[in-house]
Amino acid sequence: MVQDEVNQSHSHVTSFVLLGFSEYPHLQVLLFCVFLIGYATALMGNLGLILVRRINPKLRTPMYFFLSHLSFLDICYSSVLTPQLLQLLVVERKVISFEGCMTQFFIGCACVVTEMFMLAVMAYDRLVAVCNPLLYTVAMSRKLCSLLIAGTYLWGGLCSAILTYSLGQLSFCAPGIINHFGCEYSAVLSAACSDTTFSQMACLVISLFNESCSLLITLASYVVIVVTILRMPSKGGLRKAFSTCASHLTAISIFHGVILLLYCVPSSTRSWILVKISTVLYAVMIPMLNPLIYSLRNKDVKETVRRLIKFQLHTHSL
């Protein structure tokens, strides 16, 4: 009887207290400035990349179709977490409702899983571009690209729904303190009073499965790409092929490096500050770097940006 009353009170936790980076009060202003600059840069960079693709007909290729969706995912994930992070650095009442927490986790998790497979799809796209350049636009038809995009979003949503459901079934201890600036999975689990074994296993299985599948697709694609490149007789073809793949490889290395650090390392070996920093890398650094990685090596993107800047300057001068 007493246990039932305790469980009932636990399940009626209606909000969580987010600690954020409150253990570093002397760094609050500095962190706010750094994260604000990073978030603004990420928004401008990703929105700019989407805009540039629409303006320049040369960029209306499957590669930039996928890249525009990657930018959209970066904007969504960054906007789900970073504004709240900035708010926590300047306000005293650091509370999020239970429903808001679950919604935030669902959107954030869906974006991460979708981006993981979006990068794998882009690896396949590079495979077709390098190994079959003459039939590239035929092989990567608009219908196939749309199906691949739809598949990544649907799978991301399904995985996120499963993990969100596993969190929603838990009972939480009042006052519901989460040692994080957002509703990250392991941080929410730490506030639970009920058995979290199923939730932990669900997260581990889904994370390892998604990591394994996306990395296998990526590695298999690049093995074939490398073999094809090594068979190329001309040095010009070699340089072009390497240039085509270098940006994508850089983005993949950063993304999966942080994923492995955050979700595939046993919790016993992690500290909460490491979890927070890893989440900051996802929410701020990766969305900020992706537009730079993909645009700095592309002449068409840089030329379109120059034209836009010149047009703006000309408009203001008039």
N, C-alpha and C positions, 0 to 999 in steps of 0.2 A: 504493500500500500504506500509506504513512504517512498520506495523507489519509483513508483508510478508518478507520484507527485513531483519528484525531482526531475524525471524525464520530461514531464509536461512543462515545467518551468523552463527547462533548457530549450525545448523546441519552440518556445514563444519569444526567443530573442529576436527583436525587430530591427536592430541596427548593430553595426560594428564600429569600434573605435580604431582608427588607423593611426599607428605611431609614426609612420613616415621616417624621416631622418631626425626625429626629435632628440636622439642621443648626441647630436652635434649642433647644439643651439648657436654656437659661435660661427657656424658655417651657413646658416639659413639664407642670408642675403646673397652670399657668393653662389650657393647652389641654385637659388632662384634665377639669378642672372645667367648662369651657364645653361640651365635647362630651358629658359625662355629663348635664348639665342638659338640653341639647338632645335627647339620646336619650330620657331619661326623659319629657320633655314630649311628644315625638313618640309614644311608646308609649301614654301615658295618653290623649292627644288622639284618636288613631286607634281605640284600643280603646273609648274612651268613645263615639265617634261610631257605631261598630258596635252597641254596647249600647243607645244611645239609640234607634236605628232599630228595634231589636227590641222595645223597651218601648212606644214611642208608635205606635199604629195609624195616626196621621195621616202618619207618615213612611214607611209601607210603599208607596211609590210607585216607579215606574221610576227617577226621578232619584236617590232615596236607595238604591235597589238597586245602581245603578252606583257611587254614592259609597261604599257599604260595601266594594265590591270595590277601589276606589281606596285606601281606608284599609288594606285587607289587603295590597295591593301595597307601600304605603309601609312597613308594619311589616316585611314580608319583606326589602325592599331595605335598610332601615336596620339590621335585625338581622344581615344578612349581613356588613356592613362595619364598623359602628360598634363592636361589642364588641371586634373585633380592633384597631381604631384605639386604643381605650382601653387595651388590653393592651400595645400597643407603646409607649405613653407611660410605662409603669411597670415593664417588664421589660427585661432586657439581651439575652436571647436572642430575636431577632426573626426567627423562621424559620417558613415554611409549607411543607408537603409539596407535591410536584408535583400529586398527585391533589386535595389540598385546594384548591390554587390554581385548577385547572380547574373544580372544582365551584363554588367561590365565584364565578368569572367567569360560569359558565353561569347560575346562579340570578340574579345581579345583572343580567346582560344581558337575560335573559327578563323580569324585572320592569320594566326601563326601557322595552323595546319594547312590552310589554303595556300599561303605563301611558300611553304615547304614544297608542296607539289607543283606550284607554279614554276619554281626554279627547276624542278625536274622536267617539266614540260618544255621549258626554255632550253634545257640541255638537249632534248630530243630535236627541238627546232634547229639548234646549231649543228646537230648531226646531219640533218637533211640538207642544210645550207652548205656545209663543207663537202659532204660525200656526193651530193646530187644537185649541184648549183644550177644546172640548166633547167631542171624540172622542179626547182624549189617552190615556186608559186603554185604550181599544179599539185605537187605532193602535199603542201601545206595549204589546202584549200580553205576558203572562208568557213565552210560547213565543219571541217575537221577542227579548225581552230576554236570555233564556237563550242563544239562538243567537249574539247579538252578543257576549255575554261569552265564550262558548266560542271564538268566532272570534279574539278578541283574545289569549286565552291560548295557543291553538294557534299563531298566527302568531308571538307572542313566543318560544315554545319553539323553533319552527323556525329563526328567525333566530339565536337564541342557539346552537343546536346547530351551525349552519354555521360561525359564528365560533369556537366552542370547538374544533371539529374542525380549523380552519385553524391554531389555536395549538398543538394537540396534535401536529401534523405537523412542527413546527419542531424544530431542534436548539438546545440552550442551552449557553452558556458557563459552566463552573464558575468561581466558586462560585454563580452564578445570582443576582446582585444586582439587585433591583427597586427603583428609586427612587420608591417609593410606599408607602402604608400598606395597600394591597390589590392584588388582581390586576386592575387596570385595563388595558384592551386595549393601548394604546400603551406603557404601562410594561412589560408582559410582552414585547412585541415588542423593546424596547430590550435585553433580556437574551439575545436569540437570536443565534446564530452563523451560521445558515443564511440563505438569501435570503428576505426577508420581503415581497417585491413582491406576491405573490398575496394574502397576509394583509392587507396595507395596502389593496389594491384592493377586497378583499371587504368590509372594514370601511367604506371610503368609499362603495361602491355601496349597501350595505345601509342605511347611515346616511342618505344622501341620498334614497334611495327612500322610506324610512319617514318621514323628515321631510317630504318633498314631498307624499306621499299624505295623511298625517295633517293637515298644514296646509291642503291643498286642501279636504279634507272640512270642516274647522273654518271656514275662510274662506267657503266656499260656503254653509254653514249660517247664518253670521252675516250674510252679505249679504242672504239671504232674510229673516232676522229683522229686520234694520234697515229693509228696505223695508216689511215688514208693520207695524212699529212706527210708522213715519212716516205710514202711512195711517190709524192709529187716531185717531178723533175726540176721545176723552176723554183728559184729562190723567192721570186716575187709572189708565187702562189703560197709558199710556206709562210711568208711574212703576213700576207692577207688572212690566211687561215688562223694563225696564232693571234692576230689582232682581233679577229672576229670572236674568238673564244676567251681572250684574256679578261675582259670586263666581267663576263658571266662567272668565270672561275673565281675571281676575286670576291664577288658578291656571295657566291656559294660558300666559300671558305669562312667568311665572317659570320654568315647566318648559322651554319651548322656548328661552327665552333662554339657559339653562344648557347645553342640548343643543347649540345652535349654537356656543356658546363652546368646548365640550369636543371635539366630534367633527367639526364642519364647518369648523374653522379649520385651515389647513395646519400641520403639525407644526413647520415651520421658523420659524414666527412665534410659537410657544408656548414657555413655560418650564415646567419641572417643577413649580414652585410654583403656577403657574396651573392646571395639571392637578389637583394635589392639592386646591387650594381649590375648584375646580369639583366635584370628587367629594365633598368635604365638604358642599357646598351640596345635592347630591343625597341624600347619606346622612343628613344631620342637618336642614338648614334646610327643604327642601321637605316632608318628612314631618311636621315640626313645624308648618309654616304652613298646610298644607291643611285640617286640622280647624278651625283658627281662621278661615280665609277662608270656609269653608262654613257654620260654625255661628253666627258673630257676626251675620250678616244674616238669620237665620231665627228667627222667633218661636217656632215649635213646638220647635225644638232647645233654645233657651234656656229655655223653660218646662219641658221635660222634665228638663233639668239642674238647674234650681231645685228641682223636686220630688224628685229623687234626693238632693240635698244636704240638703233638709229632712228626708227620710226617714232619712238617715244620722245627722243630728244628733239626731233624735227617738229613734232606736234607742240611740245612745250615752248619752243622758240617762237612759234607763230602766235 
